[in-house]
Amino acid sequence: MRKSPSHGSAAIRWSALLGGEPRRAPAAPLALGVVHGEGIGPEVIGAALKVLSALEVSSDVRLEIRTGGAIGRQAESRQGRLTADIEVFCDAVFARGGAILAGPAEGRFVYDLRRRFDLFCKIVPLRVCDELAALNRLKEEFVKGVDIVLVRENSSGLYQGEWSIEDSEQGRRAIHSFSYAESEVLRIVDSAARIAATRQGKLLVIVKDGGAPAVTEIWRDCGGTAARAAGVECSFANVDLAAYLLIQHARNLDVIVAPNLFGDVLADLGAVLLGSRGLSFSGNFSAAGAAVYQTNHGAALDLAGTDRANPVGQIFSLAMLLRESFGLAREATLIEAAVAQVWCEGWRTPDIAASGHRLVGCSEMGDLIAETLMRFSTDHRIAV
């Protein structure tokens, strides 16, 4: 059996380090809300649910799965941005201490959901799995062993500002405005610093001195304050330099905390380290424990219905949900170990396949991981 590419710690749940209100304890049975998304969303969510079904069959885990309505551009065109039924659906799941597993979708859904439920903190694990390091587009010696946590501010910044289009003598003029309150910045850098204190104790704060001086001043001040309080080393990097460091010196990085836009771009760049955008995933958290788990890629409308999507990012987001929201560390590790074993046996989706690999589609990859999990479910050699 392959060692699990664990994306968390059994002892430490990142979501428990965010401060704020006391967490709402999940009610039994555990409430899992699922929204399928659009494009490849139903396919990758379908694969993740196969893995979850295998877990329920082979363990004592019992979840009450609730399915939400449509999200994405089609839903927005009919009902507006954050649809009322989705808002009510998420409210009900969160009221029971549950969590949401969301498939990818286009449009404003994720941004408006974060604002509505104050999901201020996005945690993006960037941990390179050994099984894929040799096939990375970057040299193996620069990516093997990379283990970074990217913490992104979710509820303010450019994505949560105000915008309009006006007519002018030069034609249409796009107007965007946004702000960062010191309290908003402090709570995200505090969270990141606490996470860093459980790891290597190194915090990198992303700024842009010349381009965004006012925002940078607050982020620098708050970053230093949070690092001192947590007892961690703090450094700063302009976002363009940070992009370079993420590719050139990724093994030197520990925890990165970034404003909304900068964090979004760096997370996608970080997927290069993983080997595919289809492997990137995250959790979005409120201070009270509400959480939405997702992939970091879009709906890939061009791949919809082709069975070519990689479902592993969505499956890893499910594992993150089980670990972070429900405290099911062993079950999360079982999922991750099953993925590693399937890769070790040579099975690949097209985005991470090379000569000699056994090529499968999205659905069959879900089947293989589910079957492997069933085999592993009674194996007590898995460390949690």
C-alpha positions in Angstrom: 0.0 0.0 0.0 1.2 3.5 -0.9 1.8 6.1 1.7 -1.1 8.6 1.7 -0.5 12.0 0.2 -2.1 13.5 3.3 -3.2 17.2 2.9 -3.8 17.8 6.6 -2.9 16.6 10.0 -4.9 14.3 12.2 -3.9 16.3 15.2 -4.4 19.8 13.8 -7.4 21.0 11.8 -6.6 24.2 10.0 -10.2 25.3 10.2 -10.0 25.2 14.0 -7.2 27.9 13.9 -9.3 30.7 12.4 -10.5 32.3 15.6 -13.8 34.0 16.0 -17.0 32.4 17.3 -17.2 28.9 18.9 -17.7 26.2 16.3 -21.1 24.7 15.9 -20.9 21.0 16.6 -22.2 18.8 13.7 -25.4 17.1 14.4 -25.9 13.4 13.7 -26.2 12.2 11.0 -23.6 14.4 9.5 -25.2 16.8 7.0 -23.4 17.0 3.6 -24.8 19.5 1.1 -23.9 18.8 -2.5 -24.2 21.2 -5.5 -23.2 19.6 -8.8 -22.2 22.7 -10.7 -22.1 22.9 -14.5 -19.8 21.8 -17.3 -17.7 19.0 -15.8 -19.1 19.7 -12.4 -21.6 16.8 -12.4 -18.9 14.4 -13.7 -16.3 15.2 -11.0 -18.9 15.4 -8.3 -20.3 12.1 -9.4 -16.8 10.5 -9.1 -16.4 12.0 -5.6 -19.8 10.6 -4.5 -18.7 7.1 -5.7 -15.8 7.4 -3.3 -18.0 8.6 -0.5 -20.4 5.7 -1.1 -17.5 3.2 -0.8 -16.4 4.9 2.4 -19.9 4.6 3.9 -20.1 0.9 2.9 -16.7 0.1 4.4 -16.9 2.2 7.6 -19.2 3.5 10.3 -19.4 6.9 8.6 -23.0 7.9 7.9 -23.9 11.1 6.2 -27.2 12.7 5.3 -26.6 13.9 1.7 -28.7 16.8 0.6 -28.6 18.0 -3.0 -28.9 21.7 -3.9 -30.1 23.3 -7.1 -28.5 24.8 -10.1 -25.5 27.1 -9.9 -23.5 28.9 -12.6 -24.2 31.0 -15.6 -27.4 29.2 -16.6 -28.9 29.5 -13.1 -27.9 33.2 -13.0 -29.5 34.0 -16.3 -32.8 32.6 -15.0 -32.8 33.6 -11.3 -30.0 36.1 -10.6 -26.6 35.7 -9.1 -26.8 33.9 -5.7 -30.2 32.2 -6.2 -32.6 32.2 -3.3 -33.0 28.4 -3.3 -29.2 27.9 -3.0 -29.0 30.5 -0.2 -31.8 28.7 1.8 -30.1 25.3 1.0 -26.7 26.4 2.4 -28.4 28.0 5.4 -30.1 24.8 6.3 -26.9 22.7 6.0 -24.8 25.1 8.0 -27.5 25.3 10.7 -26.9 21.6 11.3 -23.1 22.0 11.5 -22.8 20.5 8.0 -20.6 21.4 5.1 -21.0 22.0 1.3 -19.2 20.1 -1.4 -19.5 22.3 -4.5 -18.8 21.3 -8.1 -17.2 24.0 -10.4 -19.4 26.6 -12.0 -19.0 29.8 -14.0 -20.3 33.3 -13.0 -20.5 35.0 -9.6 -21.7 32.0 -7.5 -18.6 31.4 -5.5 -17.9 35.1 -4.9 -21.5 35.9 -3.8 -21.6 32.8 -1.6 -18.5 33.8 0.2 -19.8 37.3 0.9 -23.3 36.0 2.0 -21.8 33.5 4.6 -18.6 35.5 5.4 -16.4 32.6 4.1 -13.5 34.9 4.6 -10.7 32.4 4.6 -9.8 30.1 1.7 -7.2 27.4 2.4 -5.4 25.9 -0.7 -3.1 23.0 0.1 -0.2 22.8 -2.4 1.4 19.5 -1.6 3.1 17.6 -4.4 2.3 13.9 -4.4 5.4 11.8 -4.8 3.7 9.6 -7.4 3.5 12.5 -9.8 6.7 14.4 -9.1 8.7 12.8 -11.8 6.1 13.6 -14.5 5.8 17.3 -13.5 6.6 19.9 -16.2 9.1 21.3 -13.7 12.2 19.3 -12.7 11.6 16.7 -10.1 14.3 18.0 -7.7 12.5 21.3 -7.5 9.0 20.0 -6.8 9.4 16.8 -4.8 8.6 17.4 -1.2 6.9 20.8 -1.8 4.3 21.4 0.9 2.7 24.8 1.0 -0.5 26.2 2.5 -1.8 29.2 0.6 -4.3 31.2 2.7 -6.4 33.6 0.6 -8.6 36.4 1.8 -12.0 35.8 0.4 -14.5 38.4 1.4 -13.0 41.8 0.4 -10.7 43.1 -2.2 -11.3 43.6 -5.9 -13.6 40.6 -6.3 -15.9 41.9 -3.6 -16.0 45.6 -4.6 -18.4 47.7 -6.6 -18.4 48.0 -10.4 -20.2 49.7 -13.2 -19.8 50.5 -16.9 -20.4 54.1 -18.0 -20.4 55.8 -21.3 -17.7 58.4 -21.9 -16.2 60.4 -24.7 -13.6 57.5 -25.1 -16.4 54.9 -25.3 -17.4 52.7 -22.4 -15.5 53.1 -19.2 -15.3 50.2 -16.6 -15.2 51.4 -13.0 -14.2 49.2 -10.1 -13.7 50.2 -6.5 -12.8 48.1 -3.5 -11.4 48.5 0.0 -9.7 46.5 2.8 -10.5 47.3 6.4 -7.7 46.7 8.9 -10.0 44.2 10.9 -10.5 42.2 7.7 -6.8 42.0 7.0 -5.9 41.2 10.6 -8.3 38.2 10.9 -6.9 36.6 7.7 -3.2 37.1 8.6 -3.9 36.0 12.2 -5.4 32.8 10.8 -2.4 32.2 8.5 0.1 32.9 11.2 -1.6 30.4 13.5 -1.4 27.8 10.8 2.3 28.6 10.2 2.9 28.1 14.0 1.8 24.5 13.6 4.2 23.9 10.6 7.7 25.4 9.9 6.9 28.7 11.4 7.4 30.7 8.2 4.8 33.2 7.0 5.0 35.0 3.6 2.7 38.0 3.2 1.9 39.0 -0.4 1.8 42.8 -1.2 2.4 45.2 -4.0 4.3 48.2 -2.7 4.3 50.5 -5.7 1.1 49.3 -7.4 -1.2 49.2 -4.4 0.5 51.3 -1.7 -2.5 51.9 0.6 -3.5 48.2 0.7 0.1 47.2 1.1 0.6 49.4 4.1 -2.2 47.7 6.0 -1.2 44.2 5.0 2.4 44.9 6.0 1.4 46.3 9.4 -1.1 43.5 10.1 1.2 40.8 8.9 3.9 41.9 11.3 1.5 42.1 14.2 0.1 38.7 13.5 3.5 37.0 13.1 4.8 38.5 16.4 1.6 37.3 18.2 2.0 33.8 16.8 5.8 33.6 17.3 6.5 32.9 13.6 9.0 34.3 11.1 7.4 36.9 8.7 8.6 38.0 5.3 6.9 40.0 2.6 7.0 39.7 -1.2 5.4 41.7 -4.0 3.0 39.5 -5.9 5.2 39.3 -9.1 8.2 38.2 -7.1 6.0 35.7 -5.2 5.0 34.2 -8.5 8.6 33.7 -9.3 9.4 32.2 -5.9 6.5 29.8 -6.1 8.0 28.2 -9.2 11.7 28.7 -8.6 12.0 28.1 -4.9 8.7 26.4 -3.9 10.5 24.0 -1.4 11.5 27.0 0.7 7.9 28.2 1.2 5.6 27.2 4.1 2.5 29.4 4.6 1.5 32.1 2.1 -1.2 34.6 2.9 -2.5 36.9 0.2 -5.3 39.4 -0.7 -8.2 38.0 -2.7 -7.0 38.7 -6.3 -3.3 37.9 -5.6 -4.3 34.7 -3.8 -6.5 33.6 -6.7 -3.7 34.0 -9.3 -1.0 32.3 -7.0 -3.3 29.3 -6.4 -3.7 28.7 -10.1 0.0 29.0 -10.6 0.6 26.6 -7.7 -1.4 24.0 -9.6 1.7 23.8 -11.9 3.6 22.4 -9.0 0.9 19.7 -8.5 1.1 18.6 -12.1 -2.4 19.6 -13.2 -5.1 22.2 -12.5 -7.4 19.2 -12.1 -5.6 18.3 -8.9 -6.1 21.7 -7.2 -8.7 22.1 -4.4 -9.6 24.2 -1.4 -11.9 24.9 1.5 -13.6 28.2 2.2 -14.4 28.9 5.9 -16.2 31.3 8.1 -15.2 32.1 11.7 -18.2 30.1 12.9 -17.3 27.0 11.0 -19.5 27.2 7.9 -17.5 25.7 5.0 -17.6 25.1 1.3 -15.2 22.8 -0.4 -14.4 23.0 -4.1 -11.9 22.5 -6.9 -9.8 25.5 -7.9 -10.5 25.0 -11.6 -13.5 26.2 -13.6 -16.4 24.3 -15.2 -14.3 23.5 -18.3 -17.4 23.6 -20.6 -15.3 22.4 -23.5 -14.7 19.1 -21.7 -18.3 18.5 -20.4 -19.6 15.2 -21.5 -16.3 13.9 -22.8 -15.3 11.9 -19.7 -11.9 13.4 -19.9 -11.9 15.5 -16.7 -9.7 14.7 -13.8 -11.9 14.1 -10.7 -9.0 13.9 -8.2 -9.2 17.6 -7.2 -12.8 17.1 -6.3 -12.1 13.9 -4.5 -9.3 15.6 -2.5 -11.8 18.4 -1.6 -14.1 15.7 -0.2 -11.3 14.3 1.9 -10.5 17.9 3.1 -14.2 18.3 4.0 -14.2 15.1 6.1 -11.1 16.0 7.9 -11.7 19.7 8.5 -15.5 19.9 9.0 -16.3 16.5 10.5 -13.0 15.5 12.2 -12.8 12.3 10.2 -9.0 12.2 9.8 -8.7 8.4 9.2 -11.4 8.4 6.5 -9.8 11.4 4.8 -6.5 9.6 4.8 -8.0 6.5 3.4 -9.3 8.5 0.4 -5.9 10.0 -0.2 -4.1 6.7 0.2 -6.5 5.1 -2.4 -5.7 7.9 -4.9 -2.0 7.4 -4.4 -2.3 3.6 -4.9 -4.3 4.0 -8.1 -1.6 6.4 -9.4 1.1 3.9 -8.3 -0.6 1.2 -10.4 -0.3 3.4 -13.4 -3.9 4.6 -13.9 -4.1 8.2 -15.2 -6.6 10.6 -16.6 -5.4 12.3 -19.8 -4.0 15.5 -18.1 -1.4 13.6 -16.1 -0.8 10.6 -18.4 2.5 9.8 -20.1 3.8 6.9 -22.2 3.1 3.5 -20.5 0.3 4.7 -18.3 -3.1 3.1 -18.2 -5.5 5.7 -19.5 -9.0 6.1 -18.0 -11.7 8.6 -18.0 -13.3 10.6 -15.2 -15.9 8.0 -14.3 -13.6 5.0 -14.3 -11.0 6.9 -12.2 -13.8 7.4 -9.6 -14.5 3.7 -9.7 -10.9 2.7 -9.3 -10.4 5.0 -6.3 -13.6 3.7 -4.7 -12.6 0.1 -5.2 -9.1 0.7 -3.8 -10.6 2.4 -0.8 -12.8 -0.6 -0.1 -9.6 -2.8 -0.2 -7.8 -0.4 2.2 -10.7 0.1 4.6 -9.6 -2.6 7.0 -5.9 -2.0 6.7 -4.6 -0.5 10.0 -1.2 0.4 8.6 -2.5 3.8 7.5 -1.2 6.4 9.8 -3.7 9.2 10.8 
